[in-house]
Amino acid sequence: MNNEQPHNPLHGITLKVVVTKLVEHYGWEQLASIIDINCFKTNPSINSSLKFLRRTQWARDNVDKLYVSTFSNHTK
C-alpha cells in the first residue's frame, strides 16, 4: 500500500485527537473565540463537537487549519 498523503500533516491523526489537543491547549472559551461555532460555545463537549464537525465540512476545515498552525512542529 502506498502512502496516499505523505505531505498531509494530519495523516493518521483522528478528529478526536485534534479536538482534544486543541481544547487542552486553548480551552473551550478561547477556542470558541477563534472558531465561531456553537458546539464550542454552548455546553461544549468532545462528543458534541465531533458530531458537528463530522457533518460540517467548513467547520472541520477551520479546526484542521488551527490544529496544523498550532502544532506544526509536533503534529503527532
Distance bins in CASP14 RR format, pairs under 12 A and 6 or more apart:
PFRMAT RR
TARGET T0000
AUTHOR 0000-0000-0000
RMODE 2
METHOD distances of the structure
MODEL  1
3 11 1 0 0 1 0 0 0 0 0 0 0
3 12 0 0 0 0 0 1 0 0 0 0 0
4 11 0 0 0 0 1 0 0 0 0 0 0
4 12 0 0 0 0 0 1 0 0 0 0 0
5 11 1 0 1 0 0 0 0 0 0 0 0
5 12 0 0 0 0 1 0 0 0 0 0 0
5 13 0 0 0 0 0 1 0 0 0 0 0
6 12 0 0 0 0 0 1 0 0 0 0 0
7 68 0 0 0 0 0 1 0 0 0 0 0
7 75 0 0 0 0 0 1 0 0 0 0 0
8 64 0 0 0 0 1 0 0 0 0 0 0
8 68 0 0 0 0 1 0 0 0 0 0 0
8 75 0 0 0 0 1 0 0 0 0 0 0
9 18 0 0 0 0 0 1 0 0 0 0 0
9 64 0 0 0 0 1 0 0 0 0 0 0
9 65 0 0 0 0 0 1 0 0 0 0 0
9 67 0 0 0 0 1 0 0 0 0 0 0
9 68 1 0 1 0 0 0 0 0 0 0 0
9 69 0 0 0 0 1 0 0 0 0 0 0
9 70 0 0 0 0 0 1 0 0 0 0 0
9 71 0 0 0 0 1 0 0 0 0 0 0
9 72 1 0 0 1 0 0 0 0 0 0 0
9 73 0 0 0 0 0 1 0 0 0 0 0
9 74 0 0 0 0 0 1 0 0 0 0 0
9 75 1 0 1 0 0 0 0 0 0 0 0
9 76 0 0 0 0 1 0 0 0 0 0 0
10 17 0 0 0 0 1 0 0 0 0 0 0
10 18 1 0 0 1 0 0 0 0 0 0 0
10 21 0 0 0 0 0 1 0 0 0 0 0
10 60 0 0 0 0 0 1 0 0 0 0 0
10 61 0 0 0 0 0 1 0 0 0 0 0
10 63 0 0 0 0 0 1 0 0 0 0 0
10 64 1 0 1 0 0 0 0 0 0 0 0
10 65 0 0 0 0 1 0 0 0 0 0 0
10 66 0 0 0 0 0 1 0 0 0 0 0
10 67 1 0 0 1 0 0 0 0 0 0 0
10 68 1 0 0 1 0 0 0 0 0 0 0
10 69 0 0 0 0 0 1 0 0 0 0 0
10 71 0 0 0 0 0 1 0 0 0 0 0
10 72 0 0 0 0 0 1 0 0 0 0 0
10 75 1 0 0 1 0 0 0 0 0 0 0
10 76 0 0 0 0 1 0 0 0 0 0 0
11 64 0 0 0 0 0 1 0 0 0 0 0
11 68 0 0 0 0 0 1 0 0 0 0 0
11 75 0 0 0 0 1 0 0 0 0 0 0
11 76 0 0 0 0 1 0 0 0 0 0 0
12 18 0 0 0 0 0 1 0 0 0 0 0
12 75 0 0 0 0 1 0 0 0 0 0 0
12 76 1 0 0 1 0 0 0 0 0 0 0
13 19 0 0 0 0 0 1 0 0 0 0 0
13 20 0 0 0 0 0 1 0 0 0 0 0
13 21 0 0 0 0 1 0 0 0 0 0 0
13 22 0 0 0 0 0 1 0 0 0 0 0
13 63 0 0 0 0 0 1 0 0 0 0 0
13 64 0 0 0 0 1 0 0 0 0 0 0
13 67 1 0 0 1 0 0 0 0 0 0 0
13 68 0 0 0 0 1 0 0 0 0 0 0
13 71 0 0 0 0 1 0 0 0 0 0 0
13 74 0 0 0 0 0 1 0 0 0 0 0
13 75 1 0 0 1 0 0 0 0 0 0 0
13 76 1 0 0 1 0 0 0 0 0 0 0
14 20 0 0 0 0 1 0 0 0 0 0 0
14 21 0 0 0 0 0 1 0 0 0 0 0
14 46 0 0 0 0 0 1 0 0 0 0 0
14 50 0 0 0 0 1 0 0 0 0 0 0
14 53 0 0 0 0 0 1 0 0 0 0 0
14 54 0 0 0 0 0 1 0 0 0 0 0
14 64 0 0 0 0 0 1 0 0 0 0 0
14 67 0 0 0 0 0 1 0 0 0 0 0
14 76 0 0 0 0 0 1 0 0 0 0 0
15 21 0 0 0 0 0 1 0 0 0 0 0
15 22 0 0 0 0 0 1 0 0 0 0 0
15 46 0 0 0 0 1 0 0 0 0 0 0
15 47 0 0 0 0 0 1 0 0 0 0 0
15 49 0 0 0 0 1 0 0 0 0 0 0
15 50 1 0 1 0 0 0 0 0 0 0 0
15 51 0 0 0 0 0 1 0 0 0 0 0
15 52 0 0 0 0 0 1 0 0 0 0 0
15 53 1 0 0 1 0 0 0 0 0 0 0
15 54 1 0 0 1 0 0 0 0 0 0 0
15 55 0 0 0 0 0 1 0 0 0 0 0
15 56 0 0 0 0 0 1 0 0 0 0 0
15 59 0 0 0 0 0 1 0 0 0 0 0
15 60 1 0 0 1 0 0 0 0 0 0 0
15 61 0 0 0 0 0 1 0 0 0 0 0
15 63 1 0 0 1 0 0 0 0 0 0 0
15 64 0 0 0 0 1 0 0 0 0 0 0
15 67 0 0 0 0 1 0 0 0 0 0 0
16 22 0 0 0 0 0 1 0 0 0 0 0
16 23 0 0 0 0 0 1 0 0 0 0 0
16 45 0 0 0 0 0 1 0 0 0 0 0
16 46 1 0 0 1 0 0 0 0 0 0 0
16 47 0 0 0 0 1 0 0 0 0 0 0
16 49 0 0 0 0 1 0 0 0 0 0 0
16 50 1 0 0 1 0 0 0 0 0 0 0
16 51 0 0 0 0 0 1 0 0 0 0 0
16 53 0 0 0 0 1 0 0 0 0 0 0
16 54 0 0 0 0 0 1 0 0 0 0 0
16 63 0 0 0 0 0 1 0 0 0 0 0
16 67 0 0 0 0 0 1 0 0 0 0 0
17 23 0 0 0 0 0 1 0 0 0 0 0
17 24 0 0 0 0 0 1 0 0 0 0 0
17 46 0 0 0 0 0 1 0 0 0 0 0
17 50 0 0 0 0 0 1 0 0 0 0 0
17 63 0 0 0 0 0 1 0 0 0 0 0
17 64 0 0 0 0 0 1 0 0 0 0 0
17 67 0 0 0 0 1 0 0 0 0 0 0
17 71 0 0 0 0 0 1 0 0 0 0 0
17 75 0 0 0 0 1 0 0 0 0 0 0
17 76 0 0 0 0 1 0 0 0 0 0 0
18 24 0 0 0 0 0 1 0 0 0 0 0
18 25 0 0 0 0 0 1 0 0 0 0 0
18 31 0 0 0 0 0 1 0 0 0 0 0
18 35 0 0 0 0 0 1 0 0 0 0 0
18 46 0 0 0 0 0 1 0 0 0 0 0
18 49 0 0 0 0 1 0 0 0 0 0 0
18 50 0 0 0 0 1 0 0 0 0 0 0
18 53 0 0 0 0 1 0 0 0 0 0 0
18 54 0 0 0 0 0 1 0 0 0 0 0
18 60 0 0 0 0 1 0 0 0 0 0 0
18 61 0 0 0 0 0 1 0 0 0 0 0
18 62 0 0 0 0 0 1 0 0 0 0 0
18 63 1 0 0 1 0 0 0 0 0 0 0
18 64 1 0 0 1 0 0 0 0 0 0 0
18 65 0 0 0 0 0 1 0 0 0 0 0
18 66 0 0 0 0 1 0 0 0 0 0 0
18 67 1 0 1 0 0 0 0 0 0 0 0
18 68 0 0 0 0 1 0 0 0 0 0 0
18 70 0 0 0 0 1 0 0 0 0 0 0
18 71 0 0 0 0 1 0 0 0 0 0 0
18 75 0 0 0 0 1 0 0 0 0 0 0
18 76 0 0 0 0 0 1 0 0 0 0 0
19 25 0 0 0 0 0 1 0 0 0 0 0
19 26 0 0 0 0 0 1 0 0 0 0 0
19 27 0 0 0 0 0 1 0 0 0 0 0
19 28 0 0 0 0 0 1 0 0 0 0 0
19 31 0 0 0 0 1 0 0 0 0 0 0
19 35 0 0 0 0 0 1 0 0 0 0 0
19 37 0 0 0 0 0 1 0 0 0 0 0
19 39 0 0 0 0 1 0 0 0 0 0 0
19 40 0 0 0 0 1 0 0 0 0 0 0
19 44 0 0 0 0 1 0 0 0 0 0 0
19 45 0 0 0 0 1 0 0 0 0 0 0
19 46 1 0 1 0 0 0 0 0 0 0 0
19 47 0 0 0 0 1 0 0 0 0 0 0
19 48 0 0 0 0 0 1 0 0 0 0 0
19 49 1 0 1 0 0 0 0 0 0 0 0
19 50 1 0 0 1 0 0 0 0 0 0 0
19 51 0 0 0 0 0 1 0 0 0 0 0
19 52 0 0 0 0 0 1 0 0 0 0 0
19 53 1 0 0 1 0 0 0 0 0 0 0
19 54 0 0 0 0 0 1 0 0 0 0 0
19 59 0 0 0 0 0 1 0 0 0 0 0
19 60 0 0 0 0 0 1 0 0 0 0 0
19 62 0 0 0 0 0 1 0 0 0 0 0
19 63 1 0 0 1 0 0 0 0 0 0 0
19 64 0 0 0 0 0 1 0 0 0 0 0
19 66 0 0 0 0 0 1 0 0 0 0 0
19 67 0 0 0 0 1 0 0 0 0 0 0
20 26 0 0 0 0 0 1 0 0 0 0 0
20 27 0 0 0 0 0 1 0 0 0 0 0
20 28 0 0 0 0 0 1 0 0 0 0 0
20 31 0 0 0 0 0 1 0 0 0 0 0
20 45 0 0 0 0 0 1 0 0 0 0 0
20 46 1 0 0 1 0 0 0 0 0 0 0
20 47 0 0 0 0 0 1 0 0 0 0 0
20 49 0 0 0 0 1 0 0 0 0 0 0
20 50 0 0 0 0 1 0 0 0 0 0 0
20 63 0 0 0 0 0 1 0 0 0 0 0
20 67 0 0 0 0 0 1 0 0 0 0 0
20 71 0 0 0 0 0 1 0 0 0 0 0
21 27 0 0 0 0 0 1 0 0 0 0 0
21 31 0 0 0 0 0 1 0 0 0 0 0
21 46 0 0 0 0 0 1 0 0 0 0 0
21 63 0 0 0 0 0 1 0 0 0 0 0
21 66 0 0 0 0 0 1 0 0 0 0 0
21 67 1 0 0 1 0 0 0 0 0 0 0
21 68 0 0 0 0 0 1 0 0 0 0 0
21 70 0 0 0 0 1 0 0 0 0 0 0
21 71 1 0 0 1 0 0 0 0 0 0 0
21 74 0 0 0 0 0 1 0 0 0 0 0
21 75 0 0 0 0 1 0 0 0 0 0 0
21 76 0 0 0 0 0 1 0 0 0 0 0
22 28 0 0 0 0 1 0 0 0 0 0 0
22 30 0 0 0 0 1 0 0 0 0 0 0
22 31 1 0 1 0 0 0 0 0 0 0 0
22 32 0 0 0 0 0 1 0 0 0 0 0
22 34 0 0 0 0 1 0 0 0 0 0 0
22 35 0 0 0 0 1 0 0 0 0 0 0
22 40 0 0 0 0 1 0 0 0 0 0 0
22 44 0 0 0 0 0 1 0 0 0 0 0
22 46 0 0 0 0 0 1 0 0 0 0 0
22 49 0 0 0 0 1 0 0 0 0 0 0
22 53 0 0 0 0 0 1 0 0 0 0 0
22 62 0 0 0 0 0 1 0 0 0 0 0
22 63 1 0 0 1 0 0 0 0 0 0 0
22 64 0 0 0 0 0 1 0 0 0 0 0
22 65 0 0 0 0 0 1 0 0 0 0 0
22 66 1 0 0 1 0 0 0 0 0 0 0
22 67 1 0 1 0 0 0 0 0 0 0 0
22 68 0 0 0 0 0 1 0 0 0 0 0
22 69 0 0 0 0 0 1 0 0 0 0 0
22 70 1 0 0 1 0 0 0 0 0 0 0
22 71 0 0 0 0 1 0 0 0 0 0 0
23 29 0 0 0 0 0 1 0 0 0 0 0
23 30 0 0 0 0 1 0 0 0 0 0 0
23 31 1 0 0 1 0 0 0 0 0 0 0
23 32 0 0 0 0 0 1 0 0 0 0 0
23 34 0 0 0 0 0 1 0 0 0 0 0
23 35 0 0 0 0 0 1 0 0 0 0 0
23 39 0 0 0 0 0 1 0 0 0 0 0
23 40 0 0 0 0 1 0 0 0 0 0 0
23 44 1 0 0 1 0 0 0 0 0 0 0
23 45 0 0 0 0 1 0 0 0 0 0 0
23 46 1 0 0 1 0 0 0 0 0 0 0
23 48 0 0 0 0 0 1 0 0 0 0 0
23 49 0 0 0 0 1 0 0 0 0 0 0
23 50 0 0 0 0 0 1 0 0 0 0 0
23 63 0 0 0 0 0 1 0 0 0 0 0
23 66 0 0 0 0 0 1 0 0 0 0 0
23 67 0 0 0 0 0 1 0 0 0 0 0
23 70 0 0 0 0 0 1 0 0 0 0 0
24 30 0 0 0 0 0 1 0 0 0 0 0
24 31 0 0 0 0 0 1 0 0 0 0 0
24 46 0 0 0 0 0 1 0 0 0 0 0
24 67 0 0 0 0 0 1 0 0 0 0 0
24 70 0 0 0 0 0 1 0 0 0 0 0
24 71 0 0 0 0 0 1 0 0 0 0 0
25 31 0 0 0 0 1 0 0 0 0 0 0
25 34 0 0 0 0 0 1 0 0 0 0 0
25 66 0 0 0 0 1 0 0 0 0 0 0
25 67 0 0 0 0 1 0 0 0 0 0 0
25 69 0 0 0 0 0 1 0 0 0 0 0
25 70 1 0 0 1 0 0 0 0 0 0 0
25 71 1 0 0 1 0 0 0 0 0 0 0
25 74 0 0 0 0 0 1 0 0 0 0 0
26 32 0 0 0 0 1 0 0 0 0 0 0
26 33 0 0 0 0 1 0 0 0 0 0 0
26 34 1 0 0 1 0 0 0 0 0 0 0
26 35 0 0 0 0 1 0 0 0 0 0 0
26 40 0 0 0 0 1 0 0 0 0 0 0
26 44 0 0 0 0 0 1 0 0 0 0 0
26 63 0 0 0 0 0 1 0 0 0 0 0
26 66 0 0 0 0 1 0 0 0 0 0 0
26 67 0 0 0 0 0 1 0 0 0 0 0
26 69 0 0 0 0 0 1 0 0 0 0 0
26 70 1 0 0 1 0 0 0 0 0 0 0
26 71 0 0 0 0 0 1 0 0 0 0 0
27 33 0 0 0 0 1 0 0 0 0 0 0
27 34 0 0 0 0 0 1 0 0 0 0 0
27 35 0 0 0 0 0 1 0 0 0 0 0
27 40 0 0 0 0 1 0 0 0 0 0 0
27 41 0 0 0 0 0 1 0 0 0 0 0
27 44 0 0 0 0 1 0 0 0 0 0 0
27 46 0 0 0 0 0 1 0 0 0 0 0
27 49 0 0 0 0 0 1 0 0 0 0 0
27 70 0 0 0 0 0 1 0 0 0 0 0
28 34 0 0 0 0 0 1 0 0 0 0 0
28 35 0 0 0 0 0 1 0 0 0 0 0
28 37 0 0 0 0 0 1 0 0 0 0 0
28 38 0 0 0 0 0 1 0 0 0 0 0
28 39 0 0 0 0 1 0 0 0 0 0 0
28 40 1 0 1 0 0 0 0 0 0 0 0
28 41 1 0 0 1 0 0 0 0 0 0 0
28 42 0 0 0 0 0 1 0 0 0 0 0
28 43 0 0 0 0 1 0 0 0 0 0 0
28 44 1 0 1 0 0 0 0 0 0 0 0
28 45 0 0 0 0 1 0 0 0 0 0 0
28 46 0 0 0 0 0 1 0 0 0 0 0
28 48 0 0 0 0 0 1 0 0 0 0 0
28 49 0 0 0 0 1 0 0 0 0 0 0
29 35 0 0 0 0 0 1 0 0 0 0 0
29 40 0 0 0 0 1 0 0 0 0 0 0
29 41 0 0 0 0 1 0 0 0 0 0 0
29 42 0 0 0 0 0 1 0 0 0 0 0
29 44 0 0 0 0 1 0 0 0 0 0 0
30 40 0 0 0 0 1 0 0 0 0 0 0
30 41 0 0 0 0 0 1 0 0 0 0 0
30 44 0 0 0 0 0 1 0 0 0 0 0
30 66 0 0 0 0 0 1 0 0 0 0 0
30 70 0 0 0 0 0 1 0 0 0 0 0
31 37 0 0 0 0 1 0 0 0 0 0 0
31 39 0 0 0 0 1 0 0 0 0 0 0
31 40 1 0 1 0 0 0 0 0 0 0 0
31 41 0 0 0 0 1 0 0 0 0 0 0
31 44 0 0 0 0 1 0 0 0 0 0 0
31 46 0 0 0 0 0 1 0 0 0 0 0
31 49 0 0 0 0 1 0 0 0 0 0 0
31 59 0 0 0 0 0 1 0 0 0 0 0
31 62 0 0 0 0 0 1 0 0 0 0 0
31 63 0 0 0 0 1 0 0 0 0 0 0
31 66 0 0 0 0 1 0 0 0 0 0 0
31 67 0 0 0 0 0 1 0 0 0 0 0
31 70 0 0 0 0 0 1 0 0 0 0 0
32 38 0 0 0 0 1 0 0 0 0 0 0
32 39 0 0 0 0 1 0 0 0 0 0 0
32 40 1 1 0 0 0 0 0 0 0 0 0
32 41 1 0 1 0 0 0 0 0 0 0 0
32 42 0 0 0 0 1 0 0 0 0 0 0
32 43 0 0 0 0 0 1 0 0 0 0 0
32 44 1 0 0 1 0 0 0 0 0 0 0
32 49 0 0 0 0 0 1 0 0 0 0 0
32 59 0 0 0 0 0 1 0 0 0 0 0
32 62 0 0 0 0 0 1 0 0 0 0 0
32 63 0 0 0 0 0 1 0 0 0 0 0
32 66 0 0 0 0 0 1 0 0 0 0 0
33 40 0 0 0 0 1 0 0 0 0 0 0
33 41 0 0 0 0 1 0 0 0 0 0 0
33 66 0 0 0 0 0 1 0 0 0 0 0
34 40 0 0 0 0 1 0 0 0 0 0 0
34 41 0 0 0 0 0 1 0 0 0 0 0
34 62 0 0 0 0 1 0 0 0 0 0 0
34 63 0 0 0 0 1 0 0 0 0 0 0
34 65 0 0 0 0 0 1 0 0 0 0 0
34 66 1 0 0 1 0 0 0 0 0 0 0
34 67 0 0 0 0 0 1 0 0 0 0 0
34 69 0 0 0 0 0 1 0 0 0 0 0
34 70 0 0 0 0 1 0 0 0 0 0 0
35 41 0 0 0 0 1 0 0 0 0 0 0
35 44 0 0 0 0 0 1 0 0 0 0 0
35 49 0 0 0 0 0 1 0 0 0 0 0
35 52 0 0 0 0 0 1 0 0 0 0 0
35 53 0 0 0 0 0 1 0 0 0 0 0
35 56 0 0 0 0 0 1 0 0 0 0 0
35 58 0 0 0 0 0 1 0 0 0 0 0
35 59 1 0 0 1 0 0 0 0 0 0 0
35 60 0 0 0 0 0 1 0 0 0 0 0
35 61 0 0 0 0 0 1 0 0 0 0 0
35 62 1 0 1 0 0 0 0 0 0 0 0
35 63 1 0 0 1 0 0 0 0 0 0 0
35 64 0 0 0 0 0 1 0 0 0 0 0
35 65 0 0 0 0 1 0 0 0 0 0 0
35 66 1 0 0 1 0 0 0 0 0 0 0
35 67 0 0 0 0 0 1 0 0 0 0 0
35 69 0 0 0 0 0 1 0 0 0 0 0
35 70 0 0 0 0 0 1 0 0 0 0 0
36 58 0 0 0 0 0 1 0 0 0 0 0
36 59 0 0 0 0 1 0 0 0 0 0 0
36 62 0 0 0 0 1 0 0 0 0 0 0
36 63 0 0 0 0 0 1 0 0 0 0 0
37 44 0 0 0 0 1 0 0 0 0 0 0
37 48 0 0 0 0 0 1 0 0 0 0 0
37 49 0 0 0 0 1 0 0 0 0 0 0
37 52 1 0 0 1 0 0 0 0 0 0 0
37 53 0 0 0 0 1 0 0 0 0 0 0
37 55 0 0 0 0 0 1 0 0 0 0 0
37 56 1 0 0 1 0 0 0 0 0 0 0
37 58 0 0 0 0 1 0 0 0 0 0 0
37 59 1 0 1 0 0 0 0 0 0 0 0
37 60 0 0 0 0 0 1 0 0 0 0 0
37 61 0 0 0 0 0 1 0 0 0 0 0
37 62 1 0 0 1 0 0 0 0 0 0 0
37 63 0 0 0 0 1 0 0 0 0 0 0
37 66 0 0 0 0 0 1 0 0 0 0 0
38 44 0 0 0 0 1 0 0 0 0 0 0
38 48 0 0 0 0 1 0 0 0 0 0 0
38 49 0 0 0 0 1 0 0 0 0 0 0
38 52 1 0 0 1 0 0 0 0 0 0 0
38 53 0 0 0 0 0 1 0 0 0 0 0
38 56 0 0 0 0 0 1 0 0 0 0 0
38 59 0 0 0 0 1 0 0 0 0 0 0
39 45 0 0 0 0 1 0 0 0 0 0 0
39 46 0 0 0 0 1 0 0 0 0 0 0
39 47 0 0 0 0 1 0 0 0 0 0 0
39 48 1 0 1 0 0 0 0 0 0 0 0
39 49 1 0 1 0 0 0 0 0 0 0 0
39 50 0 0 0 0 1 0 0 0 0 0 0
39 51 1 0 0 1 0 0 0 0 0 0 0
39 52 1 0 1 0 0 0 0 0 0 0 0
39 53 1 0 0 1 0 0 0 0 0 0 0
39 54 0 0 0 0 0 1 0 0 0 0 0
39 55 0 0 0 0 0 1 0 0 0 0 0
39 56 0 0 0 0 1 0 0 0 0 0 0
39 59 1 0 0 1 0 0 0 0 0 0 0
39 60 0 0 0 0 0 1 0 0 0 0 0
39 63 0 0 0 0 0 1 0 0 0 0 0
40 46 0 0 0 0 0 1 0 0 0 0 0
40 48 0 0 0 0 1 0 0 0 0 0 0
40 49 1 0 0 1 0 0 0 0 0 0 0
40 50 0 0 0 0 0 1 0 0 0 0 0
40 52 0 0 0 0 1 0 0 0 0 0 0
40 53 0 0 0 0 1 0 0 0 0 0 0
40 59 0 0 0 0 1 0 0 0 0 0 0
40 62 0 0 0 0 0 1 0 0 0 0 0
40 63 0 0 0 0 1 0 0 0 0 0 0
40 66 0 0 0 0 0 1 0 0 0 0 0
41 48 0 0 0 0 0 1 0 0 0 0 0
41 49 0 0 0 0 0 1 0 0 0 0 0
41 52 0 0 0 0 0 1 0 0 0 0 0
42 48 0 0 0 0 1 0 0 0 0 0 0
42 49 0 0 0 0 0 1 0 0 0 0 0
42 52 0 0 0 0 0 1 0 0 0 0 0
43 49 0 0 0 0 0 1 0 0 0 0 0
44 50 0 0 0 0 0 1 0 0 0 0 0
44 52 0 0 0 0 0 1 0 0 0 0 0
45 51 0 0 0 0 1 0 0 0 0 0 0
45 52 0 0 0 0 0 1 0 0 0 0 0
46 52 0 0 0 0 0 1 0 0 0 0 0
46 53 0 0 0 0 0 1 0 0 0 0 0
47 53 0 0 0 0 0 1 0 0 0 0 0
47 54 0 0 0 0 0 1 0 0 0 0 0
48 54 0 0 0 0 0 1 0 0 0 0 0
48 55 0 0 0 0 0 1 0 0 0 0 0
49 55 0 0 0 0 0 1 0 0 0 0 0
49 56 0 0 0 0 0 1 0 0 0 0 0
49 59 0 0 0 0 1 0 0 0 0 0 0
49 60 0 0 0 0 0 1 0 0 0 0 0
49 63 0 0 0 0 1 0 0 0 0 0 0
50 56 0 0 0 0 0 1 0 0 0 0 0
50 59 0 0 0 0 0 1 0 0 0 0 0
50 60 0 0 0 0 1 0 0 0 0 0 0
50 63 0 0 0 0 0 1 0 0 0 0 0
51 59 0 0 0 0 0 1 0 0 0 0 0
51 60 0 0 0 0 0 1 0 0 0 0 0
52 58 0 0 0 0 0 1 0 0 0 0 0
52 59 1 0 0 1 0 0 0 0 0 0 0
52 60 0 0 0 0 1 0 0 0 0 0 0
52 62 0 0 0 0 0 1 0 0 0 0 0
52 63 0 0 0 0 1 0 0 0 0 0 0
53 59 1 0 1 0 0 0 0 0 0 0 0
53 60 1 0 1 0 0 0 0 0 0 0 0
53 61 0 0 0 0 1 0 0 0 0 0 0
53 62 0 0 0 0 1 0 0 0 0 0 0
53 63 1 0 1 0 0 0 0 0 0 0 0
53 64 0 0 0 0 1 0 0 0 0 0 0
53 66 0 0 0 0 0 1 0 0 0 0 0
53 67 0 0 0 0 0 1 0 0 0 0 0
54 60 1 0 0 1 0 0 0 0 0 0 0
54 63 0 0 0 0 0 1 0 0 0 0 0
56 62 0 0 0 0 1 0 0 0 0 0 0
56 63 0 0 0 0 1 0 0 0 0 0 0
57 63 0 0 0 0 0 1 0 0 0 0 0
57 64 0 0 0 0 0 1 0 0 0 0 0
58 64 0 0 0 0 0 1 0 0 0 0 0
58 65 0 0 0 0 0 1 0 0 0 0 0
59 65 0 0 0 0 0 1 0 0 0 0 0
59 66 0 0 0 0 0 1 0 0 0 0 0
60 66 0 0 0 0 0 1 0 0 0 0 0
60 67 0 0 0 0 0 1 0 0 0 0 0
61 67 0 0 0 0 0 1 0 0 0 0 0
61 68 0 0 0 0 0 1 0 0 0 0 0
62 68 0 0 0 0 0 1 0 0 0 0 0
62 69 0 0 0 0 0 1 0 0 0 0 0
63 69 0 0 0 0 0 1 0 0 0 0 0
63 70 0 0 0 0 0 1 0 0 0 0 0
64 70 0 0 0 0 0 1 0 0 0 0 0
64 71 0 0 0 0 0 1 0 0 0 0 0
64 75 0 0 0 0 0 1 0 0 0 0 0
65 71 0 0 0 0 0 1 0 0 0 0 0
65 72 0 0 0 0 0 1 0 0 0 0 0
66 72 0 0 0 0 0 1 0 0 0 0 0
67 74 0 0 0 0 0 1 0 0 0 0 0
67 75 1 0 0 1 0 0 0 0 0 0 0
67 76 0 0 0 0 0 1 0 0 0 0 0
68 74 0 0 0 0 0 1 0 0 0 0 0
68 75 1 0 0 1 0 0 0 0 0 0 0
69 75 0 0 0 0 0 1 0 0 0 0 0
END
